[in-house]
Amino acid sequence: MEYLFGDRHRGYFERRGRSCMSVIIEAESPLFGGYFGNDVVTELSELHTLGVAVALLSHGADLCGPGLYASHVPASPFKDA
């Protein structure tokens, strides 16, 4: 696999990844930023390869579009969007 920042950063990812038993990825935002081209699916796969358990946490507008969220949540910040 070709990484966005090249192989020289692979060691950093592996050290950080191996130092974790589990991680929570919130709102489908990659933990390692652009390292995998902002592709959280690839990052998740690579973390699994290192033996890291991954949980995904989503809430509010992460689960549905802002319009639908605004129609169901009176205090939605998307009311005026």
TORSEKOL-745391 format. One record per residue (C-alpha): residue number from 1; x, y, z. Coordinates in pm, 1 decimal, m for minus. Example, Ala and Ser with C-alpha at 12.3 -4.5 7.8 and 13.67 -1.06 7.14 Angstrom:
2
    nr       east      north         up
     1     1230.0     m450.0      780.0
     2     1367.0     m106.0      714.0
***
This chain:
81
    nr       east      north         up
     1        0.0        0.0        0.0
     2      124.4      348.3      m80.9
     3       77.0      593.6      204.7
     4        2.9      961.5      168.8
     5      313.4     1063.5      364.4
     6      541.0      782.3      247.0
     7      691.9      481.5      418.0
     8      908.3      685.3      655.9
     9      597.3      764.7      860.8
    10      487.0      401.6      870.7
    11      704.1      339.8     1176.5
    12      529.4      619.6     1365.8
    13      186.3      476.5     1285.5
    14      291.3      126.3     1387.7
    15      446.4      242.7     1717.8
    16      140.5      448.8     1807.8
    17      m97.5      177.9     1690.9
    18       79.0      m97.4     1883.5
    19       74.6      112.5     2200.5
    20     m308.4       86.2     2201.8
    21     m526.4     m209.0     2287.4
    22     m838.0      m33.1     2166.5
    23     m944.6      300.1     2019.9
    24    m1269.4      487.3     1961.9
    25    m1313.2      661.3     1628.1
    26    m1564.7      940.8     1673.9
    27    m1780.0     1082.8     1395.4
    28    m1588.5      880.4     1134.2
    29    m1289.2     1115.1     1178.4
    30     m953.5      941.3     1127.7
    31     m726.0      932.2     1433.5
    32     m417.3      976.8     1217.5
    33     m554.3     1264.0     1009.8
    34     m443.3     1253.4      649.5
    35     m197.8      966.5      688.9
    36     m432.2      732.2      502.2
    37     m571.0     1009.0      282.0
    38     m846.2     1083.1      538.4
    39     m988.2      737.7      463.2
    40    m1120.3      608.4      795.5
    41    m1201.6      265.2      645.2
    42     m837.6      211.4      548.9
    43     m721.7      338.5      888.9
    44     m962.9      101.5     1063.4
    45     m831.8     m189.2      857.2
    46     m469.2     m101.3      934.4
    47     m545.5      m73.4     1307.4
    48     m709.6     m417.3     1297.8
    49     m396.3     m551.4     1126.9
    50     m196.6     m429.6     1428.4
    51     m438.1     m609.6     1663.8
    52     m613.4     m294.5     1786.0
    53     m984.8     m324.9     1870.9
    54    m1178.6      m38.1     1712.0
    55    m1513.7      105.8     1818.5
    56    m1705.1      362.6     1614.4
    57    m1897.2      635.5     1796.7
    58    m2152.5      847.2     1614.8
    59    m2423.7     1079.1     1736.3
    60    m2660.8     1347.9     1615.8
    61    m2592.8     1471.9     1265.5
    62    m2322.2     1205.1     1220.1
    63    m2601.4      951.8     1179.0
    64    m2830.5     1145.2      946.2
    65    m2826.8     1456.0      731.6
    66    m2854.9     1797.9      898.3
    67    m3204.9     1857.2      756.2
    68    m3345.7     1536.7      904.4
    69    m3167.9     1603.1     1234.3
    70    m3311.5     1956.0     1249.4
    71    m3664.2     1826.6     1186.3
    72    m3641.8     1588.9     1486.3
    73    m3437.3     1790.7     1737.8
    74    m3589.8     2124.0     1844.7
    75    m3257.9     2260.5     1974.7
    76    m3067.4     2161.8     1658.6
    77    m2798.3     2405.4     1546.1
    78    m2901.9     2315.1     1189.7
    79    m3246.8     2478.4     1212.2
    80    m3131.9     2779.7     1007.6
    81    m2912.3     2582.9      768.5
***
